[in-house]
């Protein structure tokens, strides 16, 4: 009976460690997904800011609003 009790305790301890390990992994996956989405959002905002700043200096805006046609030379 002593051997069976020891095996059952070992199995219960192993199951507990596996269950708590999986729960921690799910938390880290949630954090990783959140960080990925936030980083992508920031990258998109930076890219859009940069491209809009470049677009403001290019041909259509300068010709229509300021009368410059520097990019056509």
C-alpha positions, 0 to 999 in steps of 0.5 A: 500500500505504501508504494501505491500511495507514493505513486498516487502522490507523485502523479497528483504532484505532476498533474498539479505542476502541469496544470499550473504551468499551462495556466502560466503559459496562457497568461504569457501568450495573452501578454505576447499577443497584446504586446504584438498588437500594441507594437503593430499599432505603434508601427502603423501610426509611425508609418502613417505619420511619416508617409503623410509628412512626405505626401505633404511635401510632394507634387499635388499639394505643392502645385495646388496649394502653393504653386510650386512644381519642384518635383516635375523638374 
